[in-house]
């Protein structure tokens, strides 16, 4: 043994990934820590680029879940701009899901597509309601209140701030002398017009005077540059979509393919089924260039079935989500950290990336998932409650909340979510999820950069600049871990204080 090998062996501490997960009891992300490595780089040097499938590379390992209280077009656009990706849920009609995909693919950075409009007969009270729900500071006014008719005015804060009578109709206070831009105007041209005219909002209209999109000074500042945005070969934002294993999903996939969807997730609670295998084979045979992610899986045997069927990626997790009660109700599943390590170890032999789905509630959980083999993390509760998530805010005990529900909750199943549980024909439905609410987290525009910076700091502490090097260290045994007892977990979190404020979910 050489001196360097002797030194490495002498100072080799903790457990390898294989030793950690050899334990017969399933582990979660909280049951272990990554031991620190050697730091010789700054957090800004960390590159989080990763694959979510064989052919799709993202700059950020963050994905929003295909849940009807998490991902529609607004969320998918925000995720793609930040370097991640969103998967549109299928608790809707084929046309509705396709419309969401098209909104993402047609999105132009800096332009608000399909802006909300009101009519001159609406009142200031209607305007107030929209502002409370969506935070908009200005509303275009059309002849009938829809984009189908001519734009005739715009109402901004300065038009209404000092009006005490909220029953006044918008037609009497709106600005009628409008500065507009033509369809086809570039973002640079729009920016120059805003600067020259010193206005805050620039409606983009077609030849008939109908509003097509809206450019605002605020959004230009916010969207000035997204160098890490996830884009396809035609420079369009990337977006994924979920489908079930039912026969109707063949038509759904065909429509999504025409709309330009980048990747399909075959969404099943238990992915190792003849139904999913047939769907994967059908998609790979009939839709050239369309990547397919299979799941959910938690064992090597499940992985093997879907890899043989032709998947380009695997989604891992069965029962770890905050709103999921599959393990409790069905007595089937696996502890999430053990599931991620075992499936990643197997899938890596076939160059298949793994998406860790569920069980993530903070930055440390994301870092641990990546450290044990995941290429990316899919999250529901982390992104529910943001302004881009579907649904309206409401207040409970003075706290601003949004609804969040599992796709196997009775509420979601009645809306179509039972398609992923092979229970669509059963008269008696057994819930494997619950409905609840999550606290307002603000905008993805602020929240994702916070998560990304935290991940870069974590990678620095581990001593690795990128996911590729981290995984090589994992499988070679150089990345070391340590089990945590319950008392160690308690000591590793806040303790001994009379009161404290938790900053872990804030994006300052």
C-alpha positions, 0 to 999 in steps of 0.5 A: 500500500502506497503512502497516499493510499495509507493516508486515505485509509487512515482518515477514511471516516464514516460509512460508504453509501453501500454500507449505510443502506445495507442496514435492514431498516429503511432510512429517510433523509433525516436518518443520516448526514453526509460527512464534510469534504475538502473545500477549495472552491466558492459556492458560485463555482458549483454547477447544478446541471443534471439530467431528468431523462436520457436526453433532457438536461436541466440547469437546476435539479428541481421539478414541480409535481404533476398535481392539480394544486401544484403545476399548471402553465404558470408554475411550469413557465416559472420553473423553466425560467429558473432552470428547472421544469414543471409537469402539467397534471392530467386532472383535466380534459385533454384539451385543457392539458394541451392548452397549458402545454401550449402556453408554456411553449409559446411563452416569450420571456418578458411578455405576459401572455393572455393577460386578465381583462375586464369590461368598462361595466365592471366596478372598482370592487371587481378590480379590488377582488382581482388585485387581492387574488392575483396581485395585479396592479393594472388591468386592460379594459376591452369592449366586453371584458374578454380578449376577443374584443377591442382594447379600449383602455387600461386601469392602473393604481394611479387611476383608482387609488383615491376613489372612495366609492368602489361601485364606480364603473371602470369605464369612467376612470380608465385611461383611454389614450393608450400607447400600444405595441404591434404583435411581433414586437421584440422584448428589446423594442418593447423595453425601448418603447417603455423607456421612451414613453415613461409608461409602466405597461405596454399592451401588445395588440393585433391588427384588430386592436385586440390585446395579445399580451402585456409588457410591464416595466416591473416584469422587464426588470424581473425577467431581464435575464434568465441564463439558466432557463430550460429550453428546447432546440427551438429556444422554447421553454421546456415542459413535461406532462403526466398521463395515466396508463388508461387507454384514453391516454394514448389520445392524450399523448398524441395531442400533447406531442403535437403541442410540443411537450418535451417529456411524458411521465406515466403517472402510477402510484405503483409503476411495475404493472403490465399497464404501464409497460404497455404504455411505455412501449406504445409511446416509444414506438409511436412518438419519435424523439419523445422521452418517457419517464416511468414510475413510481418505483422503489425497488430494483425489480421495478426498475428492471421492468421499466428499463426493459420497457424502454424508459428514459428516466425513473420516478422514485417514491411510494408513500413519502409525500406529506399528503400521502398515506399509501404506506399507512393505508396499503402497508406497501412502499419503502422508506424514501432514502433507501428507495432512492439509493437502491434504485439509483444504484441499479439505474446508473448501470443503464445510464438512466437518471432517477427523480426523487419524488416525495419526502422533501421539506427543506434544502437539506432533504434535496441535498441528501437525495442528490448525494445518494444518487438522485439526479433531480428532485420532484416536489409538491408541498415545497412549491404548493402555496406559491403564487404560481401554483393553481388555486386561490389564497384564503385566510385561516386564523390570520394566516394566508394559505392555499389548498394542497391535496394529494392526487389520491385524496377523495377530493382529487380522486373524484376529479379524476386523480384515481386514474393513477391508482387503477381504481377508476371502475370501483364504486368504493374508493379508498383514499391514499392521500389527504387534502390540506393547506400550505402557507403562502411562500410568495413567488417561485421567482424568489423561492427557487433562487433561495433553494439553489443558493442553499444547494450550492452551499451544501455541495461546497460543504460536501466538497464537490462542484457538481452532481456528476462528481458527487455521484462518482464519489458516492459509487466509489465509496469516497463520499461518506455518511453517518447514521443519526440517532433520534437524539442526534436528530434532535440535537441537529435541529433547533433546541433549548430556546424559549422561542425562535423564528424559523427561516428555513422556508423563507426566500429573502 
